[in-house]
C-alpha cells in the first residue's frame, strides 16, 4: 500500500487540485481517537505529522460479507473478523520497513473495548481476530472494530500503533486487476479442498488476476504450498510471498510514468481501504511518501511471529517468549538482528519468498531482473517446504 501512496502523491503533483479532490473523497476515514487503550504515540508535528517519527501501521484485512465480498467468499458463519493482520514498522530514518504478521488463530487476552451502541465489552481470552468482531458489535462498525484490535495489539505488545487501515476483500481484487495481475511462480500445483469452494492453480509461472489472488491469499485447506497443513501460519507465509511479488512488480512497472494505469491503481487502492485521518489525508502523506521513495527493497523485511501450539487447543497457537524481543525492537525503532535489517542467521530453516534459506539468499541477491529480493527474518513457526516466488527468466 505504501508504494501505491507514493504513486498517488506523484499523480496529484502533476494532476492538480481536481485530482486531489477526486482521490481524497475515495478514502474512507476511520478515526479511533478516544476509543483505544495502550501506549500513546508521540505528538505529531501539525505541519508535517510524519517527520522524524517511526511509524507502526496496523493493516487489517477483513472478511466482512456483503455485496461483492459475499460473492467472493460466501455467506460465512455470521459476524466479521480481521482475516489478516500485519503491523508495518517504518523506521524513523526511513531506511527500512519491517512487517510482522499476527496469526489470527493466536489465543490472547482481549481488553475491554468501547462499543458502537455505547458501553464496553468485558475482557476476554480468545482468538486474536475476535477482537475485530467484538469491537464492531452488531452494527459491524469498522472504526470500532479497528479500535478494539488496536487496543489488543497495544496492550499485548507495548508497541504504539501510530496509524491503521482496514482493507476489504473486494478492494484487493480491484487493486490486482488495476495492476494487470501479479506474476508469481508456483513450485507445485495449488488445489483448494472443494468443500471450501473449487479453486486451483497449476505449477509454474502464473499471472494471478484479482479473483485468483484473493483465492490464493485466503485458502487454508487442500494440497500444495502448505494447504495440507490447514494452518493459518502457512497461509501467512504465502501472503508475504505474494506481497513480495507485488512490490517487485510495482517497482518494475514504474507505474508513475503510466498515467492511465496509475490513476486506475490509485482509485482501486483508495476505494479498498478505510484509514485513520493521518493516512486518509493525501497532503499529510506527501512528506512520508517522499521520505521513503529510496528505500532499498532488500530492507523490506517480513517477520513471522514465533508461536507454538496452544496447550488447551492444538488448532490454536500462543506466542512464545521470543515474541517479546520483536515487540521491544519495534517500540525502540531498532533493526532486526543482523547487518542493517537483513536476514540474520545463516542456515536458518525459514525460507525466503522465493524458497531459499537465508544462507543462500542474502541481502545482495537479486530477483533475476535486477531488483533485490526482500528479506525475511527466521521464525520458529512451521512453514511449507516449497514457497511461491518469482520465476527466473
N, C-alpha and C positions, 0 to 999 in steps of 0.2 A: 504494500500500500504506500509505503514511503516513496518509492520510486515513481508511482503514479502522481503523488502530490507534487514532486519536483516538476514533472511534465505539465501538470495543471498550472502551476505558477508561471512557467515559461510561456505557456499559451496565453495566460492572462496578460503578461507583459506586452505581448505583441498584438493581442486582440482588443485591448482597451476596455472601457467601462462596461460595454454591453455584454462582453464575455464574462466579466467579473460577476455582474448581477445574475446572469443566467446560471452560472456554475454555483454561485453562493446559495441560490434557492433550491438546488438539488440536494443539499446536505441536510439530513435530519439532525437536530440538536438534542442532545441528551445531557441535561445539566443535573449532576448528582450532588451539588453543593448542599450541605446540611443533612445529607442522607447517609453518609458513610462513617465508618469507625476505623481507628487505627492511626498510624503516624501521619502527620500533616506535611505535605510538600512545602518547600521553602517558598516565600512570597515571590511572585513573578514581577519582572520589570514591565510596567504597563506599556512602554514604548516598543519593546521587543521581548515578549514574555519567555522566549526560549534561549536568550543569550547566556552563554556560560553555564547553563544548567544541564545536568544529566537528566534524561527523561526515562520514565518507566511507563510504557504504553500498554495497557491491558487490552488485547484483541480477543473479542468473544464472538465465536460463530454460534448461531442459534438454530435449533431445529423447529422454531416456531412454524406451525402449519397455517394454512390459509392461502388462497389464491394459487399462484404457480408453485409455491412451496409444497402444498399438498399433492399436486400432480407429480412433483419430483420425488418426494419421499414417502408418499402415502399418508393416510389419515393419522397414523400414530396412535398412542395409547392415552392421549389427553395431556394437557399441560405443555409448557415449553421449557427447554433446558438449554444450557450452553453446550453445544455439540463439540466445540474445540476451544481451548483457551491457551493463548500464548502471551507471555509477558515479554515485551520487546524493550530492551535496555539500550538506549543511545547514549554513549559516553559524553561527558561534559566537554571534552576536547574534540568531539566529533571524529575520532579516529577509528571507532569500532562500533559494531552493533552485536548484541548477544540476545538470542531468542530462547526462552525457556518454556517448553510445553508442559502444561499441568494436566496429568491424566484425569479424565472426567470420572473414572471409577475409583479415585482416591477416597478413602474414608477419612474425614476430617471433622473438626469442631467448627460448626457454623454459628456465628454470633447472632444475637437478636438483630432484626432488621426492620426498618420503618416500612410500612405497607401503604399502597396507593389509596386504600379506603380509610386510612387512619389507623392509629395504634401501631404495635410492633409484634413481630413474631417472637417466639421463645427461642432460646439457644437450643441447638440440637446437634447430634452426631450422625453423620450420614455421608452419602456420596457428594463429592465436591460440586458436581453440576446441579445438584438440587438447590443450591443457594440461588441460582438464577430463577428457578421455579418459585421458591419461597418468596423472594423479593417481588417478583412480577404479580403475585396474587391472582385472584380470579379474573382480574382485569387484564392480565398478561401485559403489564406495563413494562416496556423495555428499559425505561430510565430507572425505575425502582429495582428491576431485575439486575441491571448492571451495578447499581449501588450496593446491593446485598452481596454480589460476587466480589466487588472491590473491597468491601468490609472484611469478607472472609479471607481474601488474599493478604490484606494488610495486617490483620490480627494474627494470621498464621506465620507470616514471613518477616514482618517488621520492615518490609520494603514499601515506601510511599508510592502509591500509584499516582503519577502526575497527570495522566490523560487516559482516555479509553475510547474504544469504538466497538460497536456491535455490527457484525457482518451477517447479512441474510443469505440463505442458500441460493435463492433465485438471483441474487446480485452477483454471486460468484459465476454463475452461468453466463450472465451478460458480459462480465469483465473478460472472461476467457474468449468468448466469441468476438469481442471487440478487438482482441489481440490477434485474431485469426487462428486461435488454438494454441496449445502449449505442446512443444515437441519433447518427447521422452523416449527412452529406450528401456523396454521391459525384458529382463533376462529370462523370464519364463511366463507361460500363459497365466492370466489373472481371471479367475472364474468365481463369481459370487454364488453362494448357495441359493438355488432357485426359490427356496422358502422365503427369502428376503427380496425377491424380485430378480428376474433374469438380467444379468449383466456380465459380460466377459470381454476380454481383450486378448489378442494373440501376443506371443512373444515377438520381440523385435522393435524396430522404430515405429513410434506412433505419434500422430499429432492429435491430441485429445481436444474435441470441441467442448463447449460448455457443459452439456449434459453428461458426456463421458467423464469430464473432470470431476463433477460433483459425485458421480457414481464411484469413481476411483477413490476419492477423498473420504467417502462415508462408509464404504464397505468394511465389514468386520468378520464375515464368515464365508468360508469357501475353500478354494485351493489356489496356491501361488502367492508369493510375496508376503508370507506370514498369515494369510487368511485362515489357514488350517489351525492356527493357534487361537482364533476367535478373541484376540486381545486388542484392547484399546491402545496398548503400548506399541504393537507392530503397526497399527494404523497411524499413530503419531509419527513413526519413522517414515512411512510412505508420504504423509502430509509434508514433512520437512523436505523430503526429496523433491516433491512437486514444487514447493516454494523455491528451492534452489534452481530448478529448471526454468521456472517463470522469471526469476530475477535475471538469469543469464540471457534469456530471450529478449527481455525488455532492453537490456544493455546492448545486445547485438543489433536489434532493430533500430535503435536510436529514434524512437517514435516522435521525439520532439520535433524532428525535421519533417515529419509527415502530418501536416495539419489536419486533414480529414480523419485519419486514424487516431491521432492524438485526441481530437475533440470527442470522438466516439468512446475512446477508452476512458477519458476523464468523466464523461457523463455516466458511463456504466459504473465506475468506481464510486462516484458521489451518490448515485442512487442506491448503491449497495449498502451504505453504512449509515449508522446513527452514531454521532460522536459528541464529545463534550464541547463546550463553547470554544475552547482554545483550538482544537483540531478542526472545528467547523468554520473557522474564520480564515479564508484564504490570505488575507492581509497579514495576520499574525504568523501564518505558516511560511511566509516568504523568507524570513531570516533563517528558519530551520532548514528549509529546502536548499537554500544557498550554501549553508554551512556543511551539509552532508553530501554535497554533489560529488566530492572527490574521494569518498570512502572506497578503499580497495575491497572488492568483493571477497578477497581472502580473509578480510577482517569481519565478515558477517558470520558469526559462529552460532550454531544450533546446539543447545544443551538439553539433554534428556534428564528429567528429574530422577534421581536414584530411588527406587522403590522395591518392596518385597511383597509377597502375597500377604494379605491381611490374616492374622491368626484366627479371626472369627468368621472369615468368609474367603474361601480360596478363589472366588471370582472377583474379588476386590483387592486393592493394593493400599499399602500405607507407605509414607515417606520414611526413608532411613535417616539416621543421624547425619549422613554425609550431605543431605539437602541443606542443612544449616549453613554450611560453608558457602554454598551457592548464593543463598539469600543475603548473607553478610557481605559477600563480594559485590553484589549488585547495589546494595544500600550504600556501600562505601565507594561506588563507582570505580572498582578495581577490575583489571582484565582477568580473563580465565587463566589458570596455571599454564605456563609455557611462554615462549617468546612472543610478546605483543599479541596475545589472544589467539595464537594458532593452536591446532590440536596438540595437547601436551604430551601424552605418554606413548612413546613408540611401542608397537606391539600390542596396543590395547585392542580389545575384542570388538569394540563398536566400530562399524564401518562408516565410511563417508557416503555422501549421496550417490556416488557412482559405484559403490560397493567395495572400495578399497579400505584397508585398515589405515589408521593414521601413519603407520610406519612406511606405507607405500604411497601415501598421498599427503605430502606436507604442504605448507602454505605457498610454496613456489610452483606447485603443479598447475598446469593449465587444462582447460576442458577440450583441447584439440582444436579450438577455434581462436586461440589467443587470449581467452578470458580465464581468469582464475576461478578455481572451484572453491566455493565457500567451505569453511572448516566445520567440524563437529567435535565437541568435547565428549570424551567417553562417558558411559553410564553403566551402572550395574543392571539396568533394565534389559530384559530379553529383546532381541531384535531378529528379524528374518535373516537367513544366511545370504540371500540374494536381494539386492536393492535396485530399484529403478534409478536411472540416471540419464546421461546424455550420450547418444550413440556417437561413436567415433566416425569421422568422415573417411 
